[in-house]
Amino acid sequence: MRKLLLLEDDLSLVDGLSYSLKKDGYDVEVARTVGEALERLAMPERFDLLLLDVTLPDGTGFSVCEQVRRRGSAVPIIFLTASDEEVNVIRGLDSGGDDYITKPFKLGELLSRIRALLRRAGLSADQPAGEIRRGELRIDLMSRRAVLRGRTLDLTQAEFRLLCLLARNAGRTVTREVILNDLWDNAGDFVDDNTLSVYVRRLREKVEEDPSQPRHLLTVRGCGYQWREGVL
């Protein structure tokens, strides 16, 4: 039985989610504050996945995620965010979260996200903490080194951050707005829409065998970009 930690202070949501998750076969522990969550996460390996609300009475789910990652744990983490808190989506991904879902959400969608993350974690159980693996791509977050098909990529800071953001969300479209906010908030330099297009083009030149016909870094017209896993 997969063990989940749910960090949420809304009692009505806690009751509904706990009941539904247990009915779906999960063992659920509940924490209603950051302090309670950190006590339960003294040994993060006890859990297969974390569901973290963003805003809690004594802090945020971001701080919980950051502390878990600092301890070297790669446990999958899904953030529960309010529908109008896009800045939280950006910060959540940057703090080490694997996915997010906005409130109000459909239970079926949440369960689908949970199963997808658990499958990914199960397929890569030997993946070291602090590393992202997507097909032939390996990203070492500590050394800020990316290797594709055995070749180390020569990336600028912004290109590395862009690659990490897309790889963390492999198979899902990341909007241009989310990318722009992430690069602006964390790289410290102004990035506009035209500059982003330049970053994408340069990154393609480094990761694609034929940049004119990309097979990894795809453009989703009118929306954003997506990283596709698999062997070129």
N, C-alpha and C positions, 0 to 999 in steps of 0.2 A: 504494500500500500504506500503510495506516494505521500510524503508529509509536507504540508504547506504551512507557512506562517502568514497570517493576515494581520496587518497593522492598519487599524481603522477605528475611529472614535465615534462614528455614527451608529448608534445601537441598532436602529432598524435595518441598516445595510449589513451590519455584522450578523444579525440573526438570519437574514435572508441568504446571504452568501455562505455562511457556515452550513446551514441546512442543505443548500443546493450542492455545495462542494462535497459534503459528506455523502449525500445521496449518490453522487457521481463516483464515489469510491476513494475519495481523498481523506487523509487524516489531517485535520485542521487545528492549529493552535492559534489563539487570538491574543493580540496585544492592542491596548487602546491608547498607549502613550509611547513616546520614543524610549523612555527609560525602561518600560516593560519589554519592549522589543529587543533592546540591547542586552538585557539580562538573558533572554531566551536565545540570543545569538552569540553567547559566549563561545559556543561551538557551532558555527554556521553549518558545518557538515551534517548536522542532524536533520537539516531541511533539504528538500529537493527543489523548492521554489519559494520565492517571497513575493507577496502582494502588498505593496506599500502605498498607503495614502500619502498625499503630499503635505497637507496641513494638519498638524496635530497640536494638542494643547501645550506641549512642552518642546516643540521644535518641528522639524520636517522629516519626511521620508528620505530626502536627499542626504541628510547627515547620516542616517542609518545605512544607506547604500554605500556612502563613501567609507564609513568605518568597516563595513563588511569587505569591501574591496581592498582596503589597506591591510586587512588581516590575510590577504592572499586567497580569499574564497571566490570561486567563479560561479557560485550558485545563481541560477537564472532569477532575474528580478523584473517584475512588472509594476509600473507605477499606475495608480488610480488618480486621475486628474479631473478637475472641473473643465467643462467644455470650452470656457473662455480663457483658459490659462495656458496659452501656447508657449509662453516663456518658460513655463514649468516643464513642458515637453522637451524643450531644448536643454534645459539644465539637467533634467533627469537622464537623458541620453549621455550627456557629457560626464555625469557623476559615476557612470558605470552601469546604468540601467540597460536592460535588453529590449524592453518593449513598454508601451503605455496604452492605456485605454481611457477614453473620456467618459465622464458621467453626464447624463445617465447612459448606461450601456445595457445591451441585451446579454443575458446570461449565456446564451449559446455562443456569442462572439468571444466572451471571456474564456469559456471552457476550450474553445478552439485555439485561442492564443496560448493557453496553458499547455495544451497537448503538443502544440508545435514546438514550444520552447523545451519541453521535457524530451521530445524526440530528438531535437538537436543536441541537447546535453547528453542524452544516452548514446548517440552516435559518435560523440567526441568525448567520452568519459576520461580519456587520457590527456585531454587538452590541459596544458599547464595554466595555472592562474596567471593573470596579467597578459594573456595572449589571445588574439582573435585568429581563428582559423576558418577560412572559407575556400574549400576546394584546394587549389594549389597556392593560395595566398596565406602567408603567415605574417602576423603583425605582433611584434613584441612591444607592449605599451611602456614598459619600464625603460628600455633602451631607445625607444622611438625608432625602431628599425622594421622595415617592411620587406619581405622577401616573396617574390613571385616566380614560380617554376625554378627555384633554386638560385635566382638572381636577386641580389639586393637592389632595391629601388632607390635612386638618388632623388629624394623628395624635399621640397621646401617645407617649412613649418605648416603653412596653410594647406599645401597639398596633402601632407600627412594627416592633418585633422579632417580634411574632406574625405580621404580614403577610409579613415576610422569610422566616421559617421555613416558612410554608405555601407561599409562592411558589417557594422553592427546591425544594420537594418536590411541585410541581404534579402532580396526577394520582395521587398516592400518599397514603394515610391516615397522618396524624401523630397518634400516640396522645396522650391527655390527659396521661399521665405524662411523656412526652418534652417536651411543651409546658410543663408546670409546672416541670420541672427546668431547662429553658432560661431561662424568665423569672426563676426564682429565682436561678440561678447568675449571670446576666448583668445583670439590672436592679438587683439588690441589695435588692429588696423582697420581703417574703413574699407569695406568691401561692398561695391555696388553690383547691380545686375550684370553689367558688361564685364566687370572684373571677374565675376564668378564664371562667366562663359570662358574667359581666358584660362582660369584655373582648371576647368573641366577639360579643355582642349589639351593643355599641357600634361595633365594627369593621364589622359588617354594615350598620349604619345609614349608614356612610360610603362603603361600596363597592357596595351593592346598590341598584337602582332600587326594588325592593319587598322590604324586609328580611324580611317574613313569608313570602316565596317566593324564597329565595336561589338564585341560579344560579351564583355563584362560590364563596362560602364555605359549603361543605356540611357538615352534621353526619353522621358515620357512627355510627349509633346503637350505643351500648355500647362504642365504641372511641375515637373522636376526631374529627378534622376533616380536610377535604381542600379544596385550592384547585383549582378546575376552570378550565382555560384556555378562551379563546373570547370572542366578542363577545356582549355582553348584548343 
